[in-house]
Amino acid sequence: MVAVSMLSTIAYVLMMLDFPFPGLPPFLKIDFSEVPALLAAIIFGPAAGVMVEAIKNVLHYGIVGSFTGVPVGQLANFVAGILFILPVSYLFRKKNSVKRLSVGLILGTVLMTFMMGLLNYLIILPAYTWFLGADPMSSQMMLDLILKGITPFNLIKGTIITLLFVALYNRMQPWVMKQIAQQA
């Protein structure tokens, strides 16, 4: 529990250090808060990774809030994080290897990208417009935003986090393996 709490706090701090990616809508901001959640998920299991994602987003909503008044963005971040970390955790925990980790990270990026596009079309974008009291977006406007903004954003974010996490894992592998052995 202590490790999950510490990783959640680190994830929250990393979430605060977000930045927009040039050429994409400015409300889509890249952060590295999935890195501690990934670490928790591969060491302690998928439930720990989900807990880190949940605590990080609850802290973010409680401290920063939301411009809609409702945590739509935090819920979207939570779902995206889960879609990204779960494949990694399940594949890596079956056989602890860099290859399995890499395949999991690629699969997580693809799953997050596809599912967040679908969820943005069906739930998230309509929720934003409803809570903001704005006119609903047409289907074409939503598709354009998803195809030209949200999908590239998720691909870029997943790729950056994948590269960062693989580099971090390569440096931390002995410690991570020791932690996993202690959990068994």
N, C-alpha and C positions, 0 to 999 in steps of 0.2 A: 504493500500500500504506500509506503514511503517513496519507493522508486517511482511508482505511477504518479504520485503527487508532484514529485520533483520534475519529472518529464513533462507533466501537464503545465507546470509553471514555466518551464523553458519554452514549451510550445506556444504558450500565451505571449511571452516576450517576443518570440520570433514572429508571431502573427502581427504584432504591433509594428514590426519593421518591414511593412509591405511597401511595394512600389508598383506603379503602372508599367506595363510593357509598351514601348513605342509602337504606334500603329494600331493598337487595339483600344477599345472603349476604355476611358479612364476609370470607370467604376470597377473594372476587373483588375485586381491587384495581386501580384505574385508575392508570396511569402514562403518561408521555409519551415512552417510549423508542422508539416507532416513528418519531418525528420525524427523528432522525438517520439512521435506516435508510431512510426515504423520500428524504431528501436525497441519500444515497449512491446509491440506486436511480435517481433521475432524472438525476443528474450522470454517474455512472460505469457505470450499467447495472444490470440486475436481479441479476447475480451479486454485485455489491458490496453491494447491499441485503441479500441473503441472508447474506453474510459478516458484516455488521454485526449482524444478528439472531443468528447463530450465536455470534460472539465474545461478545456481550452476555450470552447465556444460559449459556455455558460459564463466564464470569467470575462470574456470579451463583451458579451451582451450586458453583463452586470456593471462593468466599468465604463465601457465606451458607449453602449447603447446601440440604437439603430435609427437611421433617418426615417424609417417607416413607422417606428414605434413598436413594431413587431419583429422578432428576430428572424426574418426571412433570409437575410444574408448569412447569418450564423447557422441556420438550419441547412442552407445550401452548402456551406463550407463543411459542416459535419457529415452530410451525405457524401460529398465529393471525397472527403478524407477517408471515410469508411470504404468507399468503392476502390480507392487507391491502395489502402493498406491490407485489406483482407486477402486478396490473391497472393500478395507477397508473403504474408504470414503463413497461410495454408501451404503454399508450395515450399517455402524455406523450412518449415518445421517438419515436413516429411523427410527431407534429406538436406542437411546443412551444407550447402555448397554455394560458391559464388555463381555458378551457372544457374542453379535454381533461384537464387536471389535475383539475378538479372532477368530471367524469364518472368518471375513474379512481378518485378517492377515494370517490365514492358506490358505485361497483361493488365496490371493495375492502371497504367496510363491509358491503354486502349479502352478498358472498361469504364474508367472515370470519364473519358472524353465522350464516348457513345451515350452512356446513361445520363450524364449531365446535360447533353444536348436534348435528349428526349424529355427529361424532367423539367428543363427550362421551358420547353415548348408546352408541356401539359400542365405544369403546376407553378413553377417558380416565377416566370415572367408574368403570368396572369395574377399571381398573388401580389407581386410588386405593384402593378398598376392598380389593383383593387385597394390595397392598403394606402397607397398614395393618393387615391381619389382621382387618378388620371383616366383619360379615355383609354379603353382597351386597345391593345395593339392588334393590327390585322394579322392574319396568319402569315402573309407574305413578309410583313415587317419583322415578325418573330423569327421566321426562317432566315431572313437576311442577317439579323443580329446573331443568331446561333451559328450560321455557317461562316460568317465573316469575323465574328468576334469571340464567341464563347468556345467554339470548337478549337480554333487555333490557340486560344488562351490555355485551355486544358491540355492540349498537346505540348505546348511550350513549357507549362508548369510541370507537367509530369516528366518531361525530358530533363529539365533542369534538376528537379529533385532526384530523379534516377541517377544522374551523373554525380551529383553531390553525395548521395547516400552510398553509392558504390565506392567512391573515393574514401568516404568516412569509414565505411565498413572494412575496407582493406587495411586501414590504419588501426582499427579497433578489433579486428577479428579475434586475436587471442583472448582479449577481455570478454568479448561477446560469447565466445564458445565456453569460457569458464563460467559465465553467468548462466548459460543454458544448461550446462552440466550440473550446476548447483540446484537448478529448478527440477531436475529429473529425480 
